[in-house]
Amino acid sequence: MEPFLSRDGKYLFFNNSNDPRVNTNLHWATRIDDLTFQYKGEIQGVNTNALEGVPSMDRNSVFYFVSNRSYDQTASTIYRALF
């Protein structure tokens, strides 16, 4: 769900589900050819027991995503990391 293809076309980012009963985590895959991607698994260092979704990346390989992990404490929902 909520797929994002990196601007260089090398990486596909997505989450596994938006069902509130499921722990929604971010996953990634690498491009093999125009129609095929190799699944690499969950994105390490990003996922928690909270919801993570809506992956994106800028041209400088800064990875962005939404998470409600600390909303009650900080009111933050947007997170970033260097991919």
Z-matrix of the N, CA and C atoms (Angstrom, degrees):
N
C 1 1.446
C 2 1.520 1 108.93
N 3 1.296 2 116.50 1 157.95
C 4 1.464 3 123.70 2 177.39
C 5 1.530 4 111.85 3 47.59
N 6 1.326 5 118.35 4 55.32
C 7 1.460 6 120.37 5 -176.96
C 8 1.525 7 112.03 6 -71.29
N 9 1.324 8 114.77 7 150.76
C 10 1.462 9 121.81 8 173.41
C 11 1.519 10 107.64 9 -140.28
N 12 1.323 11 116.30 10 127.59
C 13 1.453 12 122.28 11 176.73
C 14 1.522 13 107.65 12 -100.50
N 15 1.334 14 116.57 13 126.09
C 16 1.468 15 119.85 14 -179.21
C 17 1.528 16 109.74 15 -58.31
N 18 1.315 17 116.29 16 153.56
C 19 1.463 18 121.30 17 -175.01
C 20 1.526 19 112.80 18 -59.54
N 21 1.326 20 117.55 19 -29.92
C 22 1.462 21 120.42 20 177.48
C 23 1.531 22 112.25 21 -84.03
N 24 1.343 23 117.52 22 -4.23
C 25 1.459 24 122.48 23 178.07
C 26 1.510 25 115.33 24 78.51
N 27 1.333 26 118.24 25 3.89
C 28 1.465 27 121.54 26 -176.19
C 29 1.518 28 113.68 27 -80.83
N 30 1.331 29 118.51 28 -29.34
C 31 1.462 30 121.71 29 -171.08
C 32 1.520 31 111.78 30 -126.86
N 33 1.316 32 115.51 31 139.11
C 34 1.455 33 123.22 32 172.34
C 35 1.523 34 107.51 33 -112.65
N 36 1.327 35 117.09 34 125.19
C 37 1.461 36 123.10 35 177.55
C 38 1.525 37 108.47 36 -113.61
N 39 1.319 38 117.21 37 144.26
C 40 1.465 39 120.87 38 -178.97
C 41 1.522 40 109.29 39 -163.59
N 42 1.340 41 115.93 40 164.34
C 43 1.461 42 118.68 41 173.11
C 44 1.520 43 109.28 42 -108.12
N 45 1.330 44 115.92 43 164.23
C 46 1.460 45 120.06 44 -174.17
C 47 1.521 46 113.99 45 -84.68
N 48 1.353 47 118.70 46 -24.43
C 49 1.460 48 119.46 47 -176.11
C 50 1.510 49 110.26 48 -173.82
N 51 1.311 50 116.48 49 153.99
C 52 1.465 51 121.20 50 171.64
C 53 1.526 52 110.69 51 -113.18
N 54 1.288 53 116.92 52 12.91
C 55 1.465 54 122.03 53 178.54
C 56 1.525 55 108.77 54 -72.27
N 57 1.338 56 119.21 55 123.55
C 58 1.462 57 121.01 56 -178.42
C 59 1.531 58 114.28 57 -59.27
N 60 1.331 59 117.30 58 -18.90
C 61 1.465 60 120.68 59 179.38
C 62 1.527 61 112.41 60 -84.01
N 63 1.344 62 117.04 61 -5.74
C 64 1.467 63 122.48 62 -175.81
C 65 1.523 64 109.43 63 -113.79
N 66 1.325 65 116.94 64 141.35
C 67 1.461 66 121.36 65 174.68
C 68 1.534 67 107.70 66 -73.73
N 69 1.316 68 117.03 67 105.28
C 70 1.462 69 122.35 68 -176.91
C 71 1.518 70 110.34 69 -80.65
N 72 1.334 71 116.66 70 119.05
C 73 1.458 72 123.33 71 -178.85
C 74 1.516 73 110.43 72 -125.14
N 75 1.330 74 115.93 73 161.31
C 76 1.453 75 121.92 74 178.22
C 77 1.528 76 110.70 75 -93.92
N 78 1.322 77 114.54 76 141.02
C 79 1.465 78 123.46 77 -178.73
C 80 1.523 79 108.66 78 -128.73
N 81 1.354 80 115.77 79 167.16
C 82 1.453 81 119.44 80 178.28
C 83 1.514 82 111.80 81 -146.28
N 84 1.327 83 114.50 82 161.36
C 85 1.463 84 122.40 83 178.01
C 86 1.525 85 108.02 84 -147.59
N 87 1.324 86 116.58 85 156.28
C 88 1.459 87 121.64 86 176.97
C 89 1.527 88 109.68 87 -110.00
N 90 1.327 89 115.26 88 147.17
C 91 1.466 90 120.92 89 -178.63
C 92 1.527 91 110.69 90 -73.83
N 93 1.331 92 115.28 91 132.94
C 94 1.460 93 121.74 92 173.08
C 95 1.528 94 109.43 93 -99.76
N 96 1.341 95 115.76 94 -47.97
C 97 1.463 96 121.12 95 176.16
C 98 1.529 97 107.43 96 -152.87
N 99 1.318 98 117.37 97 -168.92
C 100 1.470 99 120.79 98 -174.90
C 101 1.527 100 114.08 99 -61.17
N 102 1.324 101 117.82 100 -22.49
C 103 1.462 102 121.19 101 -175.89
C 104 1.523 103 114.66 102 -119.85
N 105 1.335 104 117.69 103 -2.80
C 106 1.460 105 120.39 104 -171.00
C 107 1.515 106 112.18 105 -130.64
N 108 1.345 107 115.06 106 138.42
C 109 1.458 108 122.31 107 174.30
C 110 1.521 109 109.12 108 -125.48
N 111 1.321 110 116.85 109 149.73
C 112 1.466 111 123.66 110 175.68
C 113 1.522 112 107.74 111 -100.51
N 114 1.324 113 117.28 112 115.87
C 115 1.465 114 121.86 113 179.37
C 116 1.526 115 109.75 114 -66.98
N 117 1.332 116 117.02 115 130.87
C 118 1.463 117 122.33 116 -178.45
C 119 1.526 118 112.83 117 -108.88
N 120 1.325 119 118.07 118 -16.16
C 121 1.462 120 120.86 119 177.40
C 122 1.517 121 112.81 120 112.93
N 123 1.320 122 114.57 121 -164.65
C 124 1.458 123 120.19 122 178.00
C 125 1.520 124 109.25 123 -71.46
N 126 1.315 125 116.26 124 150.17
C 127 1.464 126 120.91 125 177.45
C 128 1.523 127 107.78 126 -78.10
N 129 1.306 128 116.60 127 113.90
C 130 1.459 129 122.82 128 -176.64
C 131 1.530 130 111.11 129 -66.37
N 132 1.326 131 115.98 130 139.95
C 133 1.452 132 121.76 131 176.52
C 134 1.515 133 114.86 132 84.08
N 135 1.328 134 117.31 133 -1.07
C 136 1.470 135 121.37 134 -177.04
C 137 1.527 136 111.22 135 -109.72
N 138 1.311 137 117.26 136 -41.37
C 139 1.458 138 121.79 137 -170.13
C 140 1.526 139 112.87 138 -80.26
N 141 1.331 140 114.22 139 142.86
C 142 1.460 141 123.26 140 176.25
C 143 1.525 142 107.72 141 -132.96
N 144 1.317 143 117.05 142 -171.05
C 145 1.463 144 120.63 143 174.33
C 146 1.518 145 112.04 144 -78.52
N 147 1.338 146 116.86 145 -6.80
C 148 1.464 147 121.94 146 175.95
C 149 1.532 148 108.94 147 -86.59
N 150 1.322 149 116.64 148 176.96
C 151 1.457 150 121.97 149 178.11
C 152 1.525 151 110.09 150 -77.18
N 153 1.332 152 117.65 151 131.72
C 154 1.452 153 124.02 152 169.66
C 155 1.521 154 107.86 153 -124.55
N 156 1.325 155 116.96 154 132.83
C 157 1.454 156 120.07 155 -178.63
C 158 1.509 157 112.28 156 -161.49
N 159 1.325 158 115.62 157 -173.33
C 160 1.459 159 125.62 158 175.70
C 161 1.535 160 112.10 159 52.37
N 162 1.334 161 118.33 160 58.44
C 163 1.456 162 120.82 161 -179.23
C 164 1.525 163 111.74 162 -70.32
N 165 1.331 164 115.16 163 148.89
C 166 1.455 165 122.20 164 176.26
C 167 1.522 166 108.48 165 -156.57
N 168 1.323 167 116.95 166 163.40
C 169 1.459 168 120.66 167 178.27
C 170 1.523 169 108.68 168 -147.89
N 171 1.329 170 115.89 169 140.30
C 172 1.456 171 118.58 170 177.17
C 173 1.528 172 110.94 171 -92.27
N 174 1.317 173 117.32 172 -179.87
C 175 1.473 174 121.38 173 -176.15
C 176 1.518 175 113.54 174 -67.62
N 177 1.351 176 117.47 175 -14.63
C 178 1.462 177 121.99 176 178.66
C 179 1.526 178 112.50 177 -97.11
N 180 1.320 179 117.09 178 16.30
C 181 1.466 180 124.44 179 -179.35
C 182 1.527 181 113.29 180 63.36
N 183 1.325 182 116.31 181 27.61
C 184 1.470 183 120.06 182 171.64
C 185 1.526 184 106.46 183 -86.06
N 186 1.305 185 115.84 184 121.98
C 187 1.459 186 124.38 185 -177.09
C 188 1.525 187 108.69 186 -92.55
N 189 1.317 188 117.32 187 131.86
C 190 1.463 189 123.28 188 179.95
C 191 1.522 190 108.86 189 -121.03
N 192 1.323 191 116.25 190 147.96
C 193 1.457 192 120.49 191 175.53
C 194 1.527 193 109.56 192 -158.24
N 195 1.318 194 115.56 193 164.03
C 196 1.455 195 122.85 194 178.03
C 197 1.519 196 108.54 195 -103.37
N 198 1.329 197 116.17 196 137.34
C 199 1.461 198 121.33 197 175.08
C 200 1.523 199 108.95 198 -150.07
N 201 1.316 200 115.14 199 143.54
C 202 1.469 201 119.42 200 175.42
C 203 1.526 202 111.88 201 -97.90
N 204 1.328 203 117.39 202 18.05
C 205 1.472 204 124.06 203 -174.31
C 206 1.523 205 114.15 204 -54.69
N 207 1.314 206 118.72 205 -37.61
C 208 1.471 207 119.91 206 -176.58
C 209 1.526 208 112.43 207 -127.40
N 210 1.320 209 116.22 208 19.89
C 211 1.462 210 119.25 209 -176.03
C 212 1.528 211 112.83 210 -56.90
N 213 1.317 212 118.17 211 -41.64
C 214 1.469 213 120.92 212 -178.56
C 215 1.526 214 112.37 213 -62.76
N 216 1.326 215 117.89 214 -29.67
C 217 1.464 216 121.67 215 -178.23
C 218 1.526 217 112.91 216 -93.46
N 219 1.338 218 118.03 217 -37.10
C 220 1.468 219 121.03 218 -170.57
C 221 1.522 220 114.89 219 -121.43
N 222 1.319 221 118.29 220 -11.41
C 223 1.450 222 124.41 221 -172.92
C 224 1.536 223 111.68 222 63.02
N 225 1.332 224 117.36 223 17.27
C 226 1.468 225 121.76 224 178.50
C 227 1.522 226 110.58 225 -90.10
N 228 1.331 227 115.51 226 141.76
C 229 1.458 228 120.83 227 175.38
C 230 1.523 229 112.79 228 -133.80
N 231 1.331 230 118.54 229 -14.86
C 232 1.458 231 122.09 230 -179.36
C 233 1.527 232 108.69 231 -105.04
N 234 1.331 233 115.75 232 129.73
C 235 1.468 234 121.03 233 -178.46
C 236 1.523 235 108.43 234 -127.83
N 237 1.335 236 116.58 235 157.65
C 238 1.454 237 120.60 236 178.79
C 239 1.523 238 110.40 237 -144.10
N 240 1.308 239 114.85 238 156.82
C 241 1.461 240 121.76 239 178.61
C 242 1.523 241 108.05 240 -159.15
N 243 1.304 242 117.41 241 154.85
C 244 1.449 243 120.94 242 174.65
C 245 1.527 244 108.46 243 -78.95
N 246 1.326 245 116.91 244 126.44
C 247 1.465 246 120.57 245 -177.97
C 248 1.511 247 109.87 246 -88.28
